[in-house]
Amino acid sequence: MSSNALHVPVMLQRCLDMLAPALAQPGAVVVDCTLGLGGHSEALLRDFPEARLIALDRDPSALRLAGERLAPYGDRATLVHAVYDELPEVLDRLGVPRVQGILFDLGVSSMQLDEAGRGFAYAQDAPLDMRMDQTTGVSAAEVLNTYPPGDLVRILRTYGEEKFAKKIVDAVVRERAKEPFTNSARLVELIREALPQAAKRTGGNPAKRTFQALRIEVNGELAVLERAIPAAVRALAVGGRIAVLSYHSLEDRLVKQVFAAGASHTAPPGLPVIPEQYQPRLKLLTRGAELPTEEEIAENRRAAPARFRGAERIREEVAP
Ligand SMILES: C[S@@+](CC[C@H](N)C(=O)[O-])C[C@H]1O[C@@H](n2cnc3c(N)ncnc32)[C@H](O)[C@@H]1O
C-alpha cells in the first residue's frame, strides 16, 4: 500500500453529499470532530465556500500538520485542541450556539499509525504508548503492567473481540511479574507464543486484536464517544446534519442507538396522537450502516471496516 493510499479520506464524497443540504448557505458552521490530517476538513472548506469550519483533535501533532494544510483558508478554519466530548464547551467559548454540520471519522489516523514512536503499530518495535494525546493519560504499557487480570481479559474480549484473551492475559501476567513491559515487540512475541497454531494461520497478525483493544482502553474511546454523539446531536440547529464513520462494531452500535433513540417518539404508550413535545428530534439519513464500495476498499484498505451513518435534526428539544 502506498503512503498516498493511506491518506485518502474515507467515503469522502458520501460525507460531502450527506452534509451538502445543510452547508450550502451563508453563515453555515461545520464541525469536524476528528481533524486528523485534515482530508475531510479540506474538502469541506473547498466544496462549501460559504461555510466556516471548526475542527477538533486531541492529538497536537494532527493539529500542527492539518494547520499547515488548511492555512490557505485563513480564518474560515478554527482548529482546537480538544477531546470531542468537549464540543459543547468549545462551541460555547467560540460563541457558536448551534451548527449546521458535524462529522466524526473515528479511530486513529494513518499518521498516528505511521509514526513508529507512538506505539500504535504492532509491525514495528516501539514504546507501548498508544495515547492519541501524549501530554495526558496512561500509556498502554501502564495498562498492561498494572491492570488486574480480569480487567485485561474483559478489555481484550470486548474491545478486541479476542477469543484467546484468557490465554494472552495469563502469559502477560506471568511475564510482567518477571519484568514490566515497555516495548511492543515483546508483547507481539508473547501473543504469537500464546495462541494455538490454528489461530495463527488465519486473520492476519495475531497481535492486531490485542493492540486495538489496548488503544481503545488507553484513549477511553467508547466512553468519550458515548458522551460525544448525544452532545453533537444537541449542538445541531434544526436542518443540521451529522455524519459518522465508525471502524469498530461497538462504535457503530453506539452511534446507531443514539440515532435510533433520536428518531423515535418519546410519548408514553397508548396516546392516540403524539403531542409535539414527544415527536422525534432526528430523521435517519441512512438505512442501516452504509459500507464503502469494493472499488474504494481496493484503493484504500483503511476504508474496509468503515460503517457510515447520518441523521438530520428536524425538531428543537421541547421541554415537556
Ligand atoms: C481517522 S483520523 C481522521 C482523519 C481525517 N478525517 C482526515 O481526513 O485526515 C481520526 C482522528 O481523530 C482524532 N481523535 C480520535 N479520538 C478523538 C477524540 N476523542 N477527541 C478528539 N480527537 C480524536 C485522532 O487523534 C485522529 O487524528
The ligand as a Gaussian input file, in Angstrom:
#p B3LYP/6-31G(d) Opt

LIG

0 1
 C       -9.297000       8.649000      11.354000
 S       -8.486000      10.079000      11.872000
 C       -9.262000      11.365000      10.987000
 C       -8.751000      11.544000       9.597000
 C       -9.325000      12.742000       8.877000
 N      -10.749000      12.612000       8.659000
 C       -8.606000      13.009000       7.575000
 O       -9.262000      13.002000       6.530000
 O       -7.401000      13.252000       7.597000
 C       -9.096000      10.308000      13.484000
 C       -8.510000      11.490000      14.224000
 O       -9.352000      11.735000      15.338000
 C       -8.597000      12.003000      16.471000
 N       -9.396000      11.566000      17.610000
 C       -9.710000      10.301000      17.948000
 N      -10.457000      10.300000      19.054000
 C      -10.616000      11.597000      19.414000
 C      -11.307000      12.239000      20.469000
 N      -11.968000      11.530000      21.395000
 N      -11.295000      13.578000      20.522000
 C      -10.629000      14.313000      19.580000
 N       -9.958000      13.751000      18.558000
 C       -9.946000      12.411000      18.473000
 C       -7.321000      11.230000      16.299000
 O       -6.281000      11.849000      17.039000
 C       -7.111000      11.278000      14.788000
 O       -6.272000      12.345000      14.439000

